[in-house]
Amino acid sequence: MKNIKSLIKKCTLIVSMSVMSFVANAAEPLKIGYSDWPGWVAWEVAIEKDWFKEEGVDVEFEWFDYVASMDAFAAGKLDAVGMTNGDALVIGSSGAKGIIILATDYSFGNDMIIAKPGISSVKELKGKKIGVEVGYVSHLMLLDALEKAGMSESDVELINVPTNETPQVLASGDVDAIVAWQPSSGQALTAVPGSKAVATSKDAPGLIYDTYVVSPSSYATRKAEWEKVVKVWYRVVDFVNDPKTRPEALSIMSARAGLSPEAYEPMLMGAKILSLAESKEAFKKTAELTSIYGSSEVANEFNLKYGVYTESQSVDKYIDPSITLGL
């Protein structure tokens, strides 16, 4: 009898500790990664104004370089992270699948092909060396621009360069053009006087969507909290897009990026921040670039063609529009 009581006591203690552990884990804040892109820096508005607290959701934002943020997500250190829809497929193909629950924006000029002085069009890049991070979103934009100019990848010579190093490479004279997004694209234009953006993502709206990707486990167990996060996001969007509050938004965002509001404003204009109504349109399933589904299919085909991964990804499994469509 004594042994039975002792066993019951031990079992009760184990159950109690398990419950306490579960409660502690459940109480942990949602860990969200963000990096230096206007559609993600905008979160800083909600962070500074305590809007998450007002909404009743506990979050912890962590600032990263872009690639490092994806690595942290893949390693299970984050519940969610900002990344392009194409990169979400790349990360997912390696086993770190995520669910896109939010389309924050699409690139609308921030991604650029910048040529050295003397080159004024994409056609003039024929036979030239182009510095680009092969297999990533800049490569996709380059191929789209070449195709529109009646050219293909075989008409140029690609030099694989990390995006954050492209300004230095263009300045060195080792290449004739580079492909990069802000702030690297802006730095390249400054570093090489007379250089010119011969094509930008404004020429292909929807080719590059910027999204928030949540781990399946976090989404399955804490969807109610993610609903609150998405609700806060659209409050941020209204604040950023409203002419009356835009100056304050610019001040907050530029401070996070370490720039003046005047210097940051062109970067913000180069990302089309989607309103709730525009996001609902983007989540409609069509084959067009205006749809995140159509855009992601283009990215999937690109990734397969260039050996980024070898097995086609099911785009539908990466996207859940239910929270946005339910608002």
Buried (B, 14 or more C-beta within 10 A) or exposed (E): EEEEEEEEEEEEEEEEEEEEEEEEEEEEEBBBBBBBBBBBBBBBBBBBBEBBEEBEBEBBBBBBEBBEBBBBBBEEEBBBBBBBBBBBBBBBBEEBBBBBBBBBBBBBBBBBBBBBEEBEEBEBBEEBBBBBBBBBBBBBBBBBBBEEBEBEBEBBEBBEBBBBBBBBBBBEEEBBBBBBBBBBBBBBBEBBEEBBBBBBBBBBBBBBBBBBBBBEEBBEEBBEBBBBBBBBBBBBBEBBBEEEEBEBBBBBBBBBBEBEBEEBBEBBBBBBBBBBEBBBBBBBEEEEBBBBBBBBBBBBEBBBEBEBBEEEBEBEEBBBBEBBEEE
